[in-house]
Amino acid sequence: MPQEKIILNPDKWIDKYADYLFNYAVVRVNNEALAKDLVQETFFAGLKSAKKFQGKASERTWLVAILKRKVIDHYRKINSKKGQAEVKMNFYSDGENEGSWIEERVPQSWDNEPEKLIENEELKTQLEVCINNLPEKYAMVFRMKTIQEFETEEICKELDITASNLWVIIHRARTQLRKCMEDNWFNN
């Protein structure tokens, strides 16, 4: 029995998918205005390429694929200009507080000591410098996997590399970042 072909219904996209796509985008770019723009671009691109839709996936899956492309394009544009991307910073490695935060959401110290605020800002700046000093491919793969949390398969397909090559690049990037931070931050 042949599977029914899914037909696009662009008139319902905003009602059905806007919130989901926005939440998907804002997690990846950490900027509400940019996330809204990316969702709008996704809908526009969907309308433009509706004739190419083969009906093999659901509307939502197809729109998410377009949005993923828009997010990747956004970061490519930033990386090509040697711009700065978000950096996740780990603060706790165990217990109920385990986790990491995007730098803009880093918990502030309870006592708001100016020295600690300055030190956190300097640490963040040094980490950004170290990431920017990585070879371009290392920095891009590191950001996509560690910061933007793209799936391994997605990165491999996008950058035309194997999974083992990706993990070698991640390992080398982390090793270089650790050395850079040790040389420029922890030993000062």
Summary of the structure (lengths in Angstrom):
residues: 188
radius of gyration: 19.8
end to end distance: 69.7
largest distance: 69.7
contacts: 477
relative contact order: 0.09
helix: 69%
strand: 5%
